[in-house]
């Protein structure tokens, strides 16, 4: 599409997927039962819309070696330190502005989502670009199919435009991750979407939004040239650490949500693996070498060596060769708590870095 750029946000650590995900090999570089990594699949999806020269990764300096290995020849923006998504979106906007001007449109996507229906993704984004060219900051909303408590929600308002199966609405309000009772209410109402963290906007509109809603960040954009190393360091040393949702999207008035035509999964924890990987007849997800006898509804991953499970239910068992994780499936979101304790132990750095 003309004057369209893709910004792939790839600086996350994926701590809930430890020990598969490490600081030097985070979630976006995992395959999760596929032939390619999540970030490779994300790149293929956006290249169905955007020429390769308009694909720009944004990540941290710590992952420089990974990008030199996986994506030689691509443009990569390296943040000196992660400061959440508002800073990343601002960095991307200023770089694209310098290359293509204020009328350029940017598709911002996380690097680590699972989307099977590439055609549906393409159609949805094309429509979102059309809405963005009308002056909206567009977010892509996922139609919920369960009362999920691990995602933020978007409440829609009036219709902006419909085109066949595609629909765009004004956004009434963003909602934090709900408890189960409220998640059921959201699901049953039909007026709520999961917040996918995918955005489409023009350079002009996102910079105007920063100027109005994050004047401190905007002042730093005016002060520093982010294409210069010293200025970039200074910018990241001063900029506020905040998400684009909190900083802009929850405050601005020109927000639209486009209803996704595609499947989507964030794979935020091991408990979600059965939604992206086929299960056996007993509901077990098995990746790698494993023997399961009498077990049901387990997530079992072996990345080196054999895992043998007998008569165990609803557990997560991850073996990487140097680390073995065993945790109840219902507690899979709490892997970060366990990792926090591991990091406190002197001499254990190789198990998480």
N, C-alpha and C positions, 0 to 999 in steps of 0.2 A: 504494500500500500504506500502511496506517495507521502513522503516526509514523515514516516512513522519509524520510531526507534523503540527498541526493547531494552529495558533495564532489568537484568536478572540479579536479584538480591541473594548473595551466596556467602554471607558472613556468619551464619548461625552455627552453633556448636552441637545442637541435637543432643543435649545432655540426657534426656529421658530415654535415649536409645543406647546409653552406655551399658556394656563395654564394646558393643559393635562400633559405636560412634565415639571417636576420640578427638581431642583438640587438633591433632595433625591429620585426621581422617574423619571429618564430621559427616553428619547424616546425609548431606546432599551427594556424597561420594559413595554411598551404599547402593547396592543393587536390589536388595529386598526381594529376592526370588525372581529377578528379571535378568536379561542378558546385558543390559546397560545400566549405568548409574542413574540416579534420579536427576542429577544435573544435566547429564547427557540427553535424557529424554525431554527435559524442560527446554533445552536448547533446540532440539529438533522441532518441538511444538511451535516455538516462537519463530523459527525460520520458515514455517509454512506461511507466515505473514510478513516477515521482515527480512530484507537481504542481510547476509552475514556481516557486511561492513557496518550495518546499523544495530547490531547486537552488542551490548556493552554489559560486562559483568561488573558488579561492585562487591568487594570482599575485603578481608583484612590482610595486612602484610604477612601475618602468620601462615597464610595459605598460598603464598606466592609460588612455592614449589609445586603445589598441586595444579595450579592453573598453567604453569609452564609445561607440565607433563600432559595434561588433558586437553588444553585449548591453545596450542601454539598458533599464533597469527591473529587471535581475537584481541579486541580491545578490552583491557581490564583496568578498573579503577581500584586502587588499593587504599583503604582507609588506614591511617596510622593506628587508630584504636576504634573499636566499635562504639558508636554512640546512638544506637537504635535507628529506627527507620526514617525519622524526620531528617536527620543529618544526611543519611544515604540518599533520600529522594532529592534533597537540596543539591547535593554534590552532582547527582546525575543531571538535574535540570540545568545547572550552570554549564556543564560540559556540553550537553546537547545544544544549548543556546549558542554557544560559541561556534559549534559546527554547522548548525542548521537554522538558527534564528528562533524568534518567539512563536512562530506559527507551527513549529514542529510538535508532533504529538508523541507522548511517551507511554508505552505499556510497561508498567512495573509489576514484576511477578517474583514470588519466592522461588528458589531453585529446587526445593525439596518436596513438592507436592506430586501426588499420583493422579494422573488424568489419562483415561484410556481413550475416550472419544475425541480424537484430535480434530475431526471435522466439526463437531459441535463446539469445541473450543474456538476454532477459527471463525465460525459464524458469529459466535457471541462477541468475540473481540472486535470483529469488523463493525458490528452494530454499536458496540461501546465507543469505538473511535468516532463514529458518526455523531453520537450524542456529545462526546467530548468537544467536537468541533463547533458545537452550539454554545460552548461556554461553561459546560458542566465539569466538575470533578467527579469522575465516574468510579464507582466501586462495583465489582462483580459479586453478586450474591448467589449462594448455593441453596437450592430448595431443600429444606431439611427432610430427612426420611426417618428420623428417630429423635427422641428428646435428649439431644446431646448436651451435656453440661461442660464439656471441655472447650467449646468455641464461644466467641462473642457473636451477637446477633445484630441484624439490621432490620429496623421496622420501616416498612414502606408507607408512602403516602400516595398522592394522586398520580395518575398516569401521565408521563411525558410524551411517549410515543410507542406505538405498536407496529411491528412489521412482520407479518406472518406469525410464527411461533415466538418471535423475539419481543421482549417487553422491557421498557425502561420506566422507572418510577422516581419521583422525588423521594428523598429520604426524610422520614419523620424524626427518627432518633436511632442512635447506636446504643446497644445494651451490652453490659458486661456479661461474663460467663454466669449463667443462672444456676440455681439449684434445680433439682429434678422436677419439682412441682411447677415451677415457672417455665421450665423447658417444655413440659407437656402443654402448657397454655400457649406458648409460642407456636408449637407444632400444630395444634388444633385450630389456631386462629387463621392460618393461611396467609398472614400478612408479614411474616418474618422470614429472613434468610440467614444462613450462616455467613459470617464475615470471612471471606476467603483470603483477604490480604492482597488481592490483585486490584490494581488501579490503572485508569487511563485518564490522561489529562494533557492539555497543551502546556508548553513551557510558560507561556504568558500567564495562564490561569493559575498554575501552581505557584509561580513566583509572586503573583498578586496576593494569593492566599497566605503565603509566608509573610508578606509585607503587612497584611491586615491582622493576622492572628498570631504570628510569631515574630514580632518586630525585632526582638533581640537577635534571632537567627538571621533575619533579613539584613540587619545592619552589618553582620559579619560577612554575609555574601557580597555586600557592597564594598566592604573594607579590604577583602582578600581576593586574590586571583587563585582559584583552586586548581588551576593547571600548573602552578608553580609549587615546587616541593616545600619551600620554607613557609609560604602562605598556607598551604594545606595543613602543615603541622600546627601552625598558629590557630587556624580555624577549628581544628578538632580539639585543640587544647582549651578552647573557650566555649564551644557550642554546647547547648543544653542536651542532655541525654533524655530523649522522649520519643515516643512512637508518633508516626504520622497520624494515626487515629486520634490520639489525645491532642496533639499539637494543632491539627488542622481540621480533619474530617468531622469531628464532633462539634466544631464551632462554626464552620462555614455554612452559608445558606444555599449555595449553588451545587448541592450534592445530589447525584443521581445514582440509583442502583439498577444495574442491568441483570435480569434473571438469567442464570447460566443454563445453557442447553446441554451441558456435559456433566459426566460423573466427576467426583472430586473427593480426594481423601488427603488429609494433612499428615497422616502417619505420625501423630504426635507422641505415641507411646507404643510399647510392644502389644498392648491389648487390642490395638487396631489392625494388627497384621492379618487377621482373618478376613478383613474387608478388601485386602489387596492381593492376597495369596490364597490359592486354592487349599481347601482343607481335606483331610481324609474322611472316611466314613464315620469316624467318631469325633469329628470336629477339631482335630489336631492340625495345627500348622507345623509342618516339618520342613526345615531348610537345612541342607547338609546331611552328613552321615548321622543317622539316629535309628534306634530300635525302640518301638513303642509297643508295650504289651499291657492291655487293660486300661490304658490312659484315655481320658476324654477332655476335650476343650482346652488343650495345652498349646502354648507357643514354644516351639523347640527349634533352636538355631545352633548349628555346630559349624564353626569356622576354623576347624582344625581338631581332629580327633573324633572319636565316637561318643555319642551321648546315648545312654540306655535308660529308659523310663519304664517303671512297672507300677501299674495300678494307681496312677497319680492323676488328679483332676484339677483343672482350672489353675494351672501353674505356668509361670514363664521360666524357662531354663535356657540360658544363653552361655555357650562355651566358645571362647576365642583362642584357645591355646595357652594364653597366659592368665586369663581371668575366667571364672565361672560365676554366673549370676543366677540365683534362684529366688524368686519372689512370687507371691500369690498374684494371679492375673488381675484381681480387683484392686491391687495396690500398685499396679504398673506405673501409674503417674508419679509415684514417690521414689522412683529410681534416683532422681536428682538429690533427694535427702541422703541416700546411701553414698552417692558419689561425693557429696560434700564431706562426709566422714572419711572417705578414702583419701581425699586430698589433704587431710590433716596429718596423715601418717608419713613421717619422714622416710624417704627411700622408696616410696610407692609411686613416684612420679611417672615411671614408665608405664604404669597401668592405666593412666588416664590422659597423658599428653599425646 
